[in-house]
């Protein structure tokens, strides 16, 4: 089965966004600032006998390190990832398989090793992984606070630190869980604002990290309250290392700085690299159209619609679902016509040889 030729590129009117170095690296910057506080929390936990407190330190530190090392989006990697996922999607929908198709070739060359797969996941979902680890860490902090409250109350000790820890745990768990659970809606980009018709909900959907960043500034007041409680305990003769408030103060300060940065970041790395260039989008559409053109005629229209919907869900892709479907349809038609013309010419030549 011969592969149909690629059509002339369809004009793409959208312009790819150019991002500054700060815009590209701000999630990693926020992660580094968080890591300072998380390490402070981790060291603070070394002097504690509380397992939930130690666990919170490790979870928070792990989350911060993930975005510090994997949070900077690479447009080339994001384009390659979309290229491979588009090939995987269209091949999964195709009823007629052909190893000569570009989509099949892409999947054959795809690195499916464990390290490559983990690296792709870490780079694409670093924000989500951080939020998941932070949500678990907040749960551990809440558990620690409840345990501390019960222990200090029974011992007749000051409850400021325990109450601050509980308040921090409740607020932090709520905010981080919301940031993790709300899907980032790239269609809201630059359209929604707190005062627009879409309101505060649309504004948060545009970048759920705003919930994390601005909401965490509230939780840091609870952390500050906890730090004050540790300071009060440090004044007691038998305070020991468990009431060392210095590390807690470091954690609170670095968290506050990180919150201001992280509030403007994207949760999904694909949303942070801007739109595809015309050349990159043409390559992806041509690859998908080529596979569609190789399918039976009665399957092509439905497959074209599904391919357009798939691309529309990708924030880096230019155009609406209707525009993408029209573009794919034109490409499929041009490929099919070229394929038919070539087949007719070959049939005439074969008949001539037989004659």
C-alpha positions in Angstrom: 0.0 0.0 0.0 1.6 3.3 -1.1 1.6 6.3 1.2 -0.3 9.4 -0.1 1.9 12.5 -0.5 1.6 15.4 2.0 -0.4 18.4 0.8 0.7 22.0 0.7 0.8 23.5 4.2 -2.4 25.2 5.3 -1.9 28.8 6.4 -2.0 29.2 10.1 -2.7 32.8 11.2 -1.9 32.4 14.9 1.5 33.6 16.2 3.5 31.5 18.7 4.0 33.3 22.0 7.6 34.3 23.0 8.3 33.8 26.6 10.9 35.5 28.7 13.5 33.6 30.7 11.6 34.4 33.9 8.2 33.2 32.5 9.9 30.0 31.4 11.6 29.3 34.7 9.3 30.7 37.3 7.8 27.3 38.3 11.4 26.1 39.0 12.1 29.4 40.8 9.1 28.9 43.0 10.2 25.3 43.6 13.6 26.4 44.7 12.1 29.0 47.1 9.8 26.3 48.4 12.7 23.9 48.8 14.4 26.3 51.2 11.4 26.3 53.4 10.8 22.6 53.0 14.3 21.8 54.0 13.8 24.1 57.0 10.7 22.1 57.9 12.5 18.9 57.3 15.4 19.9 59.6 12.9 21.1 62.2 11.3 17.7 62.0 14.6 16.0 62.9 14.3 17.2 66.4 10.7 16.0 66.7 9.4 12.5 67.7 6.3 13.0 65.5 6.3 10.7 62.5 3.6 12.7 60.7 5.8 15.9 61.1 8.8 14.1 59.7 6.8 12.7 56.8 5.4 16.2 56.0 8.9 17.5 55.7 10.0 14.7 53.3 6.8 15.1 51.2 7.1 18.8 50.9 10.8 18.6 50.1 10.2 16.0 47.4 7.5 18.1 45.8 9.7 21.2 45.7 12.6 19.3 44.2 10.3 17.9 41.4 9.4 21.4 40.1 12.9 22.7 40.8 14.5 20.2 38.4 11.6 19.4 36.1 9.4 22.6 36.2 11.1 24.5 33.4 9.1 23.7 30.3 11.0 22.9 27.1 9.0 23.7 24.0 10.9 21.2 21.8 10.1 18.4 24.3 6.4 19.6 24.5 6.1 19.6 20.7 7.7 16.1 20.4 5.4 14.9 23.2 2.3 16.2 21.3 3.7 14.8 18.0 4.0 11.3 19.6 0.6 11.5 21.4 -1.1 12.6 18.2 0.4 9.6 16.3 -0.7 7.3 19.1 -4.2 8.7 19.1 -4.7 8.5 15.3 -3.2 5.0 15.1 -5.5 3.8 17.9 -8.5 5.0 15.9 -7.4 3.7 12.5 -9.0 0.5 11.3 -6.6 0.2 8.4 -3.0 -0.2 9.6 0.0 0.6 7.4 3.6 0.6 8.7 4.5 3.1 5.9 2.3 5.9 7.4 4.1 8.6 9.2 2.1 8.0 12.4 3.2 4.4 12.5 6.8 5.5 11.9 6.7 8.0 14.8 5.4 5.3 17.2 8.1 2.8 16.0 10.8 5.4 16.8 9.3 6.5 20.1 11.5 5.7 23.2 9.3 3.6 25.5 12.0 2.8 28.0 11.3 3.4 31.7 13.6 6.3 32.2 12.3 8.1 29.1 8.7 7.5 30.1 9.4 8.8 33.6 11.2 11.8 32.3 8.4 12.7 30.0 5.8 12.4 32.8 7.9 14.4 35.3 8.5 17.2 32.8 4.9 17.4 31.6 3.2 16.9 35.0 5.7 18.4 37.4 3.1 20.9 38.7 0.5 18.2 39.3 3.1 15.9 41.0 4.2 18.7 43.3 0.6 19.5 44.2 -0.1 15.8 45.0 2.9 15.6 47.2 2.1 18.9 48.9 -1.5 17.7 49.5 -0.3 14.6 51.2 2.2 16.7 53.2 -0.6 19.0 54.3 -2.5 16.0 55.5 0.5 14.9 57.5 0.9 18.3 59.0 -2.8 18.3 60.1 -2.3 14.9 61.7 0.7 16.2 63.5 -1.2 19.2 64.7 -4.0 17.2 66.1 -1.6 14.8 67.9 0.3 17.8 69.3 -2.9 19.5 70.5 -4.0 16.3 72.4 -0.5 15.8 73.9 0.0 19.4 75.0 -3.5 19.8 76.3 -3.0 16.7 78.5 0.3 18.0 79.7 -1.1 21.5 80.5 1.2 23.1 78.0 0.7 26.2 75.8 -1.5 25.3 72.8 -0.5 28.2 70.5 1.9 26.0 68.4 -0.6 23.1 68.2 -3.5 25.4 67.2 -1.3 27.1 64.6 -0.3 23.7 63.1 -4.0 22.6 63.0 -5.0 25.8 61.3 -2.2 25.5 58.8 -3.0 21.9 58.1 -6.7 22.5 57.4 -6.1 25.6 55.3 -3.2 24.1 53.4 -4.9 20.8 52.7 -8.0 22.6 51.4 -6.1 25.0 49.1 -3.7 22.4 47.7 -6.5 19.9 47.1 -8.5 22.5 45.2 -5.4 23.5 43.1 -4.8 19.9 42.3 -8.5 19.0 41.5 -9.4 22.0 39.3 -8.4 21.4 35.7 -6.4 24.1 34.0 -8.5 25.6 31.3 -6.2 27.2 28.7 -9.2 28.6 26.8 -9.6 31.1 29.6 -6.1 32.5 29.0 -6.0 36.3 28.9 -9.8 36.3 28.8 -10.8 35.8 32.4 -10.1 38.2 35.2 -11.6 38.5 38.7 -13.8 41.3 37.3 -14.7 39.8 33.9 -17.9 38.1 32.9 -16.3 34.8 33.7 -15.7 36.0 37.3 -13.4 34.6 39.9 -14.2 31.0 38.9 -12.9 31.5 35.3 -9.9 33.4 36.7 -9.0 30.4 38.9 -9.6 27.9 36.0 -7.2 29.8 33.8 -4.5 29.1 36.4 -5.4 26.9 39.3 -1.9 27.7 40.8 -3.5 31.1 41.8 -5.5 29.2 44.4 -2.2 27.6 45.6 -0.2 30.9 45.6 -2.7 33.4 46.9 -4.4 30.9 49.2 -1.1 29.8 50.6 -0.4 33.3 51.7 -3.3 32.8 54.1 -1.9 29.5 55.3 1.4 31.2 56.0 -0.3 33.3 58.7 -1.1 30.0 60.4 2.5 28.9 59.9 3.6 32.3 61.5 1.2 31.6 64.4 2.9 28.2 64.8 6.3 29.8 64.7 5.3 32.3 67.4 4.1 29.3 69.5 7.5 27.7 69.0 9.2 30.9 70.0 7.2 31.1 73.2 8.1 27.5 74.0 11.8 28.3 73.3 11.7 30.7 76.2 10.9 27.9 78.6 13.8 26.2 80.5 13.0 22.7 79.2 12.2 23.7 75.6 15.1 21.8 74.0 15.6 21.6 70.2 12.0 20.6 69.6 11.0 24.3 70.1 13.6 25.7 67.8 11.7 28.4 66.0 14.5 29.6 63.6 13.8 26.8 61.1 10.1 27.4 61.3 10.6 31.2 60.6 12.8 30.3 57.6 10.1 28.0 56.3 7.4 30.7 56.7 9.5 33.4 55.0 10.5 31.4 52.0 7.0 30.0 51.5 5.6 33.5 51.3 8.1 34.5 48.6 7.4 31.3 46.7 3.6 31.8 46.9 3.9 35.2 45.1 5.8 33.5 42.2 3.8 30.3 42.0 0.5 32.2 41.7 1.4 33.2 38.2 2.6 29.8 37.0 0.8 27.1 34.9 0.0 23.7 36.4 0.3 22.0 33.1 3.7 22.5 31.4 2.1 22.4 28.0 0.3 25.6 28.8 3.5 27.4 29.6 5.3 27.1 26.3 3.0 29.1 24.1 1.4 28.1 20.8 2.8 25.9 18.1 4.6 27.4 15.2 2.9 27.1 11.8 5.5 24.5 10.7 5.1 22.3 13.8 1.3 22.4 13.6 1.3 21.6 9.8 3.5 18.6 10.5 1.1 17.2 13.1 -2.0 17.9 11.0 -0.4 16.4 7.9 0.6 13.2 9.8 -3.0 12.8 11.2 -4.6 13.6 7.8 -2.3 11.1 6.1 -3.6 8.3 8.4 -7.2 9.4 7.9 -6.8 9.4 4.1 -5.6 5.8 4.3 -8.9 4.7 6.0 -12.1 3.6 4.2 -14.2 6.6 3.0 -17.1 5.9 5.3 -14.7 6.2 8.3 -12.9 9.4 7.3 -15.4 12.0 8.3 -15.9 10.6 11.9 -12.2 10.2 12.3 -11.5 13.7 11.1 -14.0 15.0 13.8 -12.3 13.0 16.5 -8.8 14.1 15.4 -10.0 17.8 15.5 -11.4 17.4 19.0 -8.2 15.7 20.2 -6.1 18.6 18.9 -8.5 21.2 20.2 -8.0 19.9 23.8 -4.3 20.7 23.5 -3.5 24.2 24.7 -0.5 24.6 22.3 -2.6 24.0 19.2 -3.9 27.0 17.2 -7.6 27.2 16.0 -11.0 26.2 17.1 -12.5 22.7 16.7 -14.3 23.8 13.6 -11.2 25.4 12.1 -9.1 22.3 12.9 -11.8 20.0 11.4 -11.9 22.1 8.2 -8.1 22.1 7.9 -7.9 18.4 8.4 -10.7 17.7 5.9 -8.9 19.8 3.3 -5.7 17.9 3.9 -7.4 14.6 3.7 -9.2 15.5 0.5 -6.0 16.7 -1.1 -4.2 13.5 -0.1 -7.1 11.3 -1.3 -7.3 13.2 -4.7 -3.5 12.8 -5.2 -3.7 9.2 -4.2 -6.6 8.6 -6.6 -4.9 10.4 -9.5 -1.7 8.4 -8.9 -3.7 5.2 -8.8 -5.5 6.1 -12.0 -2.3 6.9 -13.8 -0.8 3.6 -12.6 -3.9 1.7 -13.8 -3.7 3.3 -17.3 0.0 2.5 -17.5 -0.7 -1.1 -16.5 -3.5 -1.5 -19.1 -1.2 0.0 -21.7 1.5 -2.6 -20.9 -1.0 -5.4 -21.1 -2.2 -4.2 -24.5 
